[in-house]
Amino acid sequence: MRITKYTHSCVRLEHDGRVLVIDPGTWSEPRALVGADAVLVSHEHVDHIDVLRLAGLGVPVFVPEGAALPDLAPLPVTRVRPGERFTAAGIEVTAVGGRHATIHDGQPDCANLGYLVADAVYHPGDSLHPPGRPLRTLLVPAQASWLKLTEAIDFATGIGAPEVFPIHDAQLNERGLASVNGWFGETVPGYRYLAPGQTA
């Protein structure tokens, strides 16, 4: 499976001529969606979904059950429950988790699903919910208002995937990104940074 990282949490997966895009938010590049066959959205925050862009795309969009989104009437939306297994872009996907990580002091969270794609690649959205099975590639959140770096490192080492790539990193400047990459690189086997547009 070919993986291309775009800005922040957006990832494009290509397999057997099909294209599945995860979390194409307002911070990600529109080109991530070119030729997409389906889209997975982990949760309702705009850094993970751009409703207007998806409305013009005309492909199936999978969102968590209970996600509070603007009017999605023009979108072919499928609401997904935690634990549900379904097919998107011809690829088997399992929905994992259920809630967004706590941001601060009990502030309201929202529905959040991680997606295990082809039992091989895991995108947790805005959570550190483990996938519950071995996998080949982990996409680990690198920075967020709800996240401490040590939690992300523990999450990645606990999963033990042979490949680990960072996501959720758009708020890091060059110095912050160098620091985060240094810590992950020293502590997480298989870690490699992908710049936006870079493919693994």
N, C-alpha and C positions, 0 to 999 in steps of 0.2 A: 504494500500500500504506500503510495506516494503522499507525503505530508508537506504542505506548504504553510508556513506561519505568516500571518498578516498582523497589522498593528493591534496591540492589546490582546484580546482573547480569541480573535478570529483565526480559525484554522480551516484549511481546505484539504479534504481527503479525496484522492483519486484511486479508483480500484476497478479493474476490468472495464475501463471506458466510461465509468460513471463517476459523478462528482457530488460529494456531500460536503456542505459547508456548515461549520459550527460557530455560533455567536458572532455573526456579522453586525456589529454595533455601529454607532455613529462615528466612532473613532477609527474604524477599519476602512481599508481601501475598497472602493466599489468593484475593482477588478477581481477581487476574491470571489465574486458571485458569477463571473462570466462562465456560461455553460453549466451552471449548477443544476442538478437534477432534484435536489431536496435540501432543506435547511433545518438544522436543529438549533433550538434556542434554549439555553439553560435557565434563564429567568428574565424578568421584566425590565431590568435597568437598561438605560439607553446605551451604555457602553457595551452591551451584549446584543441589542436588537435595534435595528433602524426600520420601523414599521413602513415608512414611506418608500424606502428602497425595496423592501420585500413585496409591497403591494404591486409594484411595477414588474416584478420578476415572474410571477405566475407559476411558481412551482410549489409543491407541498411544503408546508412549514409545520414543524412539530414543536409544541410548547408545553410547559408543565400545566397539568390540571390545576386550576386555581390561580394562574398567573393573571394579574390585573393589567391588561394591555388596552391601548386605544382601540377604537372600532376596527376589527379585523375582517369585516364583512367581505371586502374584495379579495381576501387571502384564503386559499384552501388550507385552513388550519386544522390540525389534529391535536387534541388535548391528550396528554400522556400522564399516566400514574407511575409512582415509584414501583419498581419491580417489573414493569411491563416490558415485554419483548416485542419488537415490531421491525418492519423492513422500511428503510428509507434509502432512496437511490439504489435499490437492489441489494443493499447491505444490511445484515442483521445488526440491530442495535438493542441494547438493554438500558433502561432508565434506572438510575441509582440515586439514592438519597431521598430528598424531599424538601429540605428547607435551606435557605441562605444562611451562611455563617452569621453569628451575632456580630453586629457592627460595634455598638457601644451601649453599655448600661441598660440593656433590655429594650432598646429601641426596636420598633416593629421590624421583623424580617419579612421575607416573601418566599413563595414557592421557588425552589431551585432543584433542578435535576442535573446530575452528572450523566454522561453518556459513554457507555462502553461499546465501541464500534468493532464489529467482527471479532469479538472476544479478544481483541489485540490492543486497541488504542483507547485510552480513557481520558476524557475531558471532564473535570469535576464541576465546571462552572465556578460559582463563588461559594465553594465549600471545600472542606477537607474530608469528605465522606469517602471511606475506602470502597473500592469496587467489589470486594468480597471474593476475589479470585485472582490467580496470577495473570499477568498480561505482559505484552512485549514493550509497549510504549506508554509512558505516563506524561501527560501535559500538566505541569505543576504551576499553580499560581505563585508568582514571584514577589508581588507587592500589592497591598491593598489596605484600606482603612480598617478592615476586619482581621488583618493578618500580621503575625510576628514572624520574622524570618526563621527563627528556630522551629516554629510550628510547621512551616513549609518543608524545611529540611527533614524533620522527623517524619512527616507524612511521606516524603519521597523515599527515604531510606526504609521506612516500614513497608512500603509497597514492593520495593526491590525489583522494579522493572529494569531490564537491560538497557533501555533507552529512556532518557528523561529530558524533556524540552520545556523551557519556561513559557508561560502565558501570563496574562494579566500584569503587564509590565510597562504600560504606556505612561504612567506617572513618574517613572524614574528618569532622572537626567543622566548624563554620561557617567558622572562619578558614582551615582547611586547604582547604576546598572553594573559598572565594573566591580563594585563591592559585592553586590548580590551574586554576580557570576563567580566571583572569587570564592565566596563561601560555599555555594552549591558545588563548584568544581572541586573543592578540597574535600567535601564531605559526602557527596552523592555519586557513587559509581555510575558510569554511563551518561552523566550529565553533559549536555552540549547546548550552547546558546544558538538559537536561530534568529537572525535579524528579519524584520518584515520583508516578505517576498522570497526568503531563502527556503529551500526545499531539502528534506531528508529522505 
